[in-house]
Amino acid sequence: MRVAPSADVSDHVDIGGGSSIWHLAQVRENARLGSNCIIGRGAYIGTGVVLGDNCKVQNYALVYEPAVLGHGVFIGPAVVLTNDTYPRAINPDGSLKSAHDWEPVGVTILEGAAIGARAVCVAPVTIGAWATVAAGAVVTRDVPDFALVAGVPAKRIGWVGKAGVRLVEADGGWLCPQTSTRYIETDGALREATND
């Protein structure tokens, strides 16, 4: 494990072996980072956030609690995972809101998914396994496994495989041009083809 001297890491964090936390990053209490995670410069990992193994959180990304990231998730530079459905600094009576005045909601990102630079995921949403959120997108609803979404608000514009490359249509299904893996689409969902 490597922690840069300028990083602010709580004493109450569980950090897996081989992980690195770079300059000016902050990791809050009760966060759990899996093995071989990389937390980039100036990134923020909120209280109780959970990261699986082999996750990369790039520079200046903000991962607010109670986000949960599966294994192998990529969070691009300056990505924001929100946690407040109705954000306000004050209550209706004008008093400053405290942690007890709202219920945090989280973003869940499943295995292998990638969130592009400066994208915003508005909680509560789930990003499916191996999906890709394009840079600058604003995600306001759940994203299916293997979906490629872009825009504001984000909409599915295609499919990607586990290599992250956009799939091409072939023989009534979908094919990864990089790995030659075949995928089958059924009722708006995609799955890897099996040899049964």
N, C-alpha and C positions, 0 to 999 in steps of 0.2 A: 504494500500500500504506500502511496506517495501523496502527501498533503503539502501544498505550497505554504511557506511561512505566512503569506498575506491572506490565506483563506480563513474564513470564520466558520469553524466546524464545531458544533455542540459536542460536549463530552458524552452526551446520551444519544449517539448515533451508532448504528450497526453497519459497518463498512466491510464488504467482502474482500478477500485477498486479491491482489493485483490491481485494485482500483486506484485511480488518480484524481485528485481534486486540485484544480489549478488556481492561479492567482486571483484574488478578490472574490472567489466563489463563496457563497454562504450555504451551509447545510444545517437545517434547523433540527431541534431535538426530536427524537423518536423516528427520524427518517431511517429507512433501511435500503442500503445500496447493495446489490448483488456483487458477485465476483467480476473483476475485469471491467468495471464501469469507468467512464471518463466524464468528469464534470468540468466543463470549460471555464475559461476566464470570465468572471463576473456573473456566472450563472447562479440562480437561486433555487434551492430545493426546500420546499416548505415542511412544516411540522408533520411528521407521520407519513410523508410521501414514501411510496414503495417503488423501487426499481428492481427489475429482474437482473439476471446476469448479462454481461456484454452490452450494456446500454451506453449510448453516447449522447450527452446533453451538451450542445455546443455553446459557444460564447454568448453571454448575456440572455440566455433563455430563462424564462420564469415559469417554474413548475410549482403551482400552488396546491396546497393540501385540499382535499384528500386524494390527489391523483395517484393512480396505480399504473405502472408501466410493466409490460411483460418482458420476457427475455429478448435481447437483440433489438430493442427499440432505438430509433434515431430521432433526436430532437434537434432541428437545425438552429442556426444562430438567430437570436432575438425572438424565438417562438414564445407565445404566451398560452398557458393552459389556465383558464379562469376557474373561479370557485364560488361565485356569488350570483344567484339568479336575479336579484333585485338590488344592485349596488347603490348604497347611499352612505355618506359620511356621517349623517345625523339621523336621529329618529324623528317622527312627525312632531314631537314636542320641542324639537330644537336641540336636544341633548346629544352629545357625541356618542356614536354607536360604539359598543364594546364587543368583544368576542362572544358575549352571551346574547346579543341582540339579533343574531342571524344564524342561519343553518348553512354551513358550507356544503357545496355539492362538487363532485369531482369529475375529472376526465379520466377515462379508462382507455389505455392503448394496448392492444393485444400484440402478441409475438411478431417480431420482424417488421412492424409497421414503421413508416418514415414520415416525419412532419417537416416540410420544407421551410426555409428561412422566412422569418417574419409572419408565419401563419399564426392564426388565433383559433383556438378550439374553445368554444363557449359551452361551459358545463351546464347541465350534465349531458355528456355525449360519450359514445364508445366508438373508437376507431378500430376496425376489424384487423385481423391478422394479415400481415404482409401488404396492407393497403399503403397508398402513397397520397399524402396531402401536398398539393403543389405550393410553391413559395407564394406568400402573400394571401393565401386563401383564408376565408373565415368560415369555419365549420360550425353549423348550428343544429345539425341533426346527425344521427348515427351514420357511420360509414361502413359498408359491407367489407368482408374479407376480400383482398386482392383488388379493391376498387382504386381507381385513379380519380381524385376529385380536385377541382380547381374553381376559382372564382369567388365572388361575394354576392350572395352566400354560395358556399361550395356545392357543386353538383358533379355527379359522376360523368366523366368525359371518356372513360375507357377502363381497361383492366391492365393490371401489372402482375408479373409472376414473382417468385421468390427472389429473383435476381434484381428486381426493381425496374426491369425493362418493360416498356409497353408491349402488350400481347397483340398478335395479328390474327385475323380470322383465317382458319384453315380447316377444310373438310368438315364443316358443320360444328366446329369447336374453336378453341383458341390455342395458339402456339407461342411459346417464348422463343424469339429469334436468337437468343444467346445460349440457352441451355437445351433447346428442343423439347422441353417439358410441355405436355399437352394438358389443357384445362377444359372443363365442361361447364357450360352455363345452363342453369335450370331455374326458371321463375325469378330472374334477377339476382341470382346468387351464383358464385363461381367456386368450383372446387377442382383440385388436381385430379386428373384422370388416373385410374388405377388399371392394372393389367389383369383384372378378374374376368 
